[in-house]
Amino acid sequence: MKSIFKTIEHKCDLCIVGGGLSGTIAALSAARHGLKVVLVQDRPVLGGNCSSEIRMWVRGAKGYWNRETGILAEFEEENIYRNPTLAPTLWDSVLFGKIKENENITLLLNTSCLDAECFESRITSITAWQLTTYSWHKVSAKYFADCSGDSVLAPLSGAKHRIGREGNEEFNETIGPEIADSKTMGMSILLQARETDHPVKFIPPEWANVYETDDDIDIKANNVKYSETRSHKIGTSGCNLWWMELGGDTEAIANTEETRDELLKLAFGIWDHIKNRQDHGYENWELEWIGFLPGKRESVRYIGEHILTQHDIESEGRFEDVVAYGGWPMDDHNPKGFKANSIDDKASVLYPAPSPYGIPYRCLYSQNIENLFFAGRNISATHAAMSSTRVMGTCSLLGQAMGTAASICFKNNLKPGELKGEYITFLQKDLMDDGIFIPFTTRPISSVTTKASINLSESDKEVLFNGIERPRFENDEGNKIQLNKGDCIEFTYDTQTYIDTLRIQFDLDYKRKSVSPNMKMQWFAQKLHQGSDFVPMKVANTIVRDFEVYADGELVYKDNNNYHSLVKVKIDKDIKKISVKFNDTWGAEKINIFACDFIGENYNYA
Ligand SMILES: Cc1cc2nc3c(=O)[nH]c(=O)nc-3n(C[C@H](O)[C@H](O)[C@H](O)COP(=O)(O)OP(=O)(O)OC[C@H]3O[C@@H](n4cnc5c(N)ncnc54)[C@H](O)[C@@H]3O)c2cc1C
């Protein structure tokens, strides 16, 4: 590209385009497994649709016991600890800090990927423009990953992709139209309001839409409310107005700017309606923030080695290469969005999905570009399947799976499509060691752990080493042991034994009652509107705050302010005895532990 502006060159192992939750988590997982990563993000902040620029709340698999863990849980735990009142820009800073503190990652913010060079069927480099520095960045890498949501590398590399809704016959699906079209789910901008202790006036801009009555918003048919989903009851536990949606019936990417303008008219009009047009009781509420960046639900999806379908989801996705899971219903929005206006033409229809269902690794890399991965809302899935996999809890798992897969490919000099067979087992194990739940399997425990004499009852040992680290169904209290404060777990060996890393999975309080009394924030620590009933978040009371590790009687690690549910302590010593002493929690009476064992690259696993 000819330009008077300078070009800065980067070389890395993995270049990721797009820093939503999927790209951010993919970068971190790959970097933690040793890859040099360049993360290219076109916005000033990370997080995509959950960043302070858009503020959509993170949702995932239904059922508290299916809660997404791994890096997403780590982010949430950091946010709860540092940002208990859930200021959106502090959430941005959590993601920013996690990426910045990793020396293997070069983060290019405000940098938009615009071009790619390819050789045969590989991408060799991408070029991106950094808005703030007036400079070009050329990134050469062994592997590339597209987490841009919009799949910018598809047109740039010639990777196979699709847009819109499949006709029912193609995959024998029932969701979606009979005949294929190019329509998508639309975009939304959100607004955020706060309750004050005095009346607050709102004057809408002249160009805002006008909605005089509820019926102008929530169309009535045959005296039946058209859609409960256009509720505009806001409040701490209220609605986030996601239904202010447009643009699905136009070209998703090309018309973003026009759609944004229409969305602003709509959003200001809705707030004017809530405040001024009918007696909704929001006199004391003020509009704190309105998004100027539309959140995109759907645009271009890649074609990978497998295309996930409605049927795969309905049959629980029991694939051999499951590396992530979903469990949100298939949540198919009408491309007309807010313009959908009859009882037979609903704004969104929810079709049940099992929770959890497995998502195979083969949906995360390109069918025809041999060094291209992807994760997030652009994975290889039909429109129907994507209407479930698109939620950010699921996208986070996809990002972690993809980043970890890239590290295995790099270490073994594999193309993404060559990661099969025993490599899938390694990938699943790495993910589980990093706190990810993989449905239909259990985490293997090292023989170094099980050959030790351990000062626990046989039944406690069975629970601790059963490879299950969470409740598995409603009110399941199994899979964790309970100790008293001050108790130790001791691993003793007859001979000197090399201990690589101690791994402990504490209880993150899956029901989240100790984290927040608010159901919405029990799902994920993010708020939208703030009523006077808002209560700051608390670290889960079951997390062990204070613990110590002794190797042959010598203190090798101590933390009296731990707020993470998964901890790994590098020991790297030959020893005969390791003792872990659990001193205190963030409030729970007992010490709850799901797993406590040793992991290491050269260990044998059962
Ligand atoms: C209004 C709305 C409501 C939703 N409701 C929910 C909900 O309640 N809960 C839930 O969990 N999910 C919800 N979703 C879905 C979810 O937000 C998305 O599916 C999810 O954000 C996808 O994650 P991602 O990382 O793939 O993409 P994104 O979050 O879109 O992130 C992609 C990032 O890549 C960047 N990017 C794009 N192009 C380039 C480029 N050329 N160069 C560099 N960077 C680039 C973008 O700026 C963006 O930051 C909703 C989505 C919308 C829009």
The ligand as a Tripos MOL2 file, in Angstrom:
@<TRIPOS>MOLECULE
LIG
   53    58     1     0     0
SMALL
NO_CHARGES

@<TRIPOS>ATOM
      1 C1        -27.2950   -5.7060   20.9610 C.3       1 LIG1
      2 C2        -26.7440   -7.0560   21.2240 C.ar      1 LIG1
      3 C3        -27.2830   -7.8100   22.2330 C.ar      1 LIG1
      4 C4        -26.7040   -9.0000   22.5860 C.ar      1 LIG1
      5 N1        -27.1170   -9.6580   23.6940 N.ar      1 LIG1
      6 C5        -26.2670  -10.5160   24.2780 C.ar      1 LIG1
      7 C6        -26.4220  -10.8920   25.6270 C.ar      1 LIG1
      8 O1        -27.3610  -10.5130   26.3050 O.2       1 LIG1
      9 N2        -25.4700  -11.6850   26.1660 N.ar      1 LIG1
     10 C7        -24.4150  -12.1690   25.4290 C.ar      1 LIG1
     11 O2        -23.5700  -12.8650   25.9780 O.2       1 LIG1
     12 N3        -24.2790  -11.8610   24.1330 N.ar      1 LIG1
     13 C8        -25.1460  -11.0350   23.5620 C.ar      1 LIG1
     14 N4        -24.9930  -10.6400   22.2670 N.ar      1 LIG1
     15 C9        -24.0490  -11.3700   21.4060 C.3       1 LIG1
     16 C10       -22.6000  -11.0370   21.6690 C.3       1 LIG1
     17 O3        -22.4520   -9.7230   22.1210 O.3       1 LIG1
     18 C11       -21.7220  -11.2400   20.4460 C.3       1 LIG1
     19 O4        -22.0600  -12.3870   19.7670 O.3       1 LIG1
     20 C12       -20.2680  -11.3300   20.9210 C.3       1 LIG1
     21 O5        -19.8920  -10.0760   21.3660 O.3       1 LIG1
     22 C13       -19.3420  -11.8330   19.8830 C.3       1 LIG1
     23 O6        -18.0320  -11.7650   20.4090 O.3       1 LIG1
     24 P1        -16.8150  -11.6090   19.4340 P.3       1 LIG1
     25 O7        -15.5980  -11.5120   20.2740 O.co2     1 LIG1
     26 O8        -16.8980  -12.6450   18.4020 O.co2     1 LIG1
     27 O9        -17.1290  -10.2560   18.6670 O.3       1 LIG1
     28 P2        -17.2580   -8.7640   19.1320 P.3       1 LIG1
     29 O10       -17.7040   -8.6440   20.5400 O.co2     1 LIG1
     30 O11       -18.0760   -8.1150   18.0810 O.co2     1 LIG1
     31 O12       -15.7660   -8.2380   19.0680 O.3       1 LIG1
     32 C14       -15.0670   -8.1360   17.8400 C.3       1 LIG1
     33 C15       -14.0550   -7.0160   17.9650 C.3       1 LIG1
     34 O13       -13.2810   -6.9750   16.7810 O.3       1 LIG1
     35 C16       -13.0840   -5.6310   16.3950 C.3       1 LIG1
     36 N5        -12.8380   -5.5600   14.9490 N.ar      1 LIG1
     37 C17       -13.7550   -5.6810   13.9590 C.ar      1 LIG1
     38 N6        -13.1530   -5.5000   12.7670 N.ar      1 LIG1
     39 C18       -11.8390   -5.2720   13.0090 C.ar      1 LIG1
     40 C19       -10.7230   -5.0060   12.1750 C.ar      1 LIG1
     41 N7        -10.8370   -4.9260   10.8380 N.pl3     1 LIG1
     42 N8         -9.5080   -4.8050   12.7600 N.ar      1 LIG1
     43 C20        -9.3850   -4.8650   14.1090 C.ar      1 LIG1
     44 N9        -10.4220   -5.1000   14.9380 N.ar      1 LIG1
     45 C21       -11.6290   -5.3180   14.3930 C.ar      1 LIG1
     46 C22       -14.3950   -4.9590   16.8060 C.3       1 LIG1
     47 O14       -14.2580   -3.5810   16.9950 O.3       1 LIG1
     48 C23       -14.7230   -5.6650   18.1080 C.3       1 LIG1
     49 O15       -14.2110   -4.9800   19.2210 O.3       1 LIG1
     50 C24       -25.6150   -9.4840   21.8390 C.ar      1 LIG1
     51 C25       -25.1270   -8.7680   20.7550 C.ar      1 LIG1
     52 C26       -25.6950   -7.5480   20.4490 C.ar      1 LIG1
     53 C27       -25.1250   -6.7640   19.3420 C.3       1 LIG1
@<TRIPOS>BOND
     1     1     2 1
     2     2     3 ar
     3     2    52 ar
     4     3     4 ar
     5     4     5 ar
     6     4    50 ar
     7     5     6 ar
     8     6     7 ar
     9     6    13 1
    10     7     8 2
    11     7     9 ar
    12     9    10 ar
    13    10    11 2
    14    10    12 ar
    15    12    13 ar
    16    13    14 ar
    17    14    15 1
    18    14    50 ar
    19    15    16 1
    20    16    17 1
    21    16    18 1
    22    18    19 1
    23    18    20 1
    24    20    21 1
    25    20    22 1
    26    22    23 1
    27    23    24 1
    28    24    25 2
    29    24    26 1
    30    24    27 1
    31    27    28 1
    32    28    29 2
    33    28    30 1
    34    28    31 1
    35    31    32 1
    36    32    33 1
    37    33    34 1
    38    33    48 1
    39    34    35 1
    40    35    36 1
    41    35    46 1
    42    36    37 ar
    43    36    45 ar
    44    37    38 ar
    45    38    39 ar
    46    39    40 ar
    47    39    45 ar
    48    40    41 1
    49    40    42 ar
    50    42    43 ar
    51    43    44 ar
    52    44    45 ar
    53    46    47 1
    54    46    48 1
    55    48    49 1
    56    50    51 ar
    57    51    52 ar
    58    52    53 1
@<TRIPOS>SUBSTRUCTURE
     1 LIG1         1 GROUP 0 **** ****
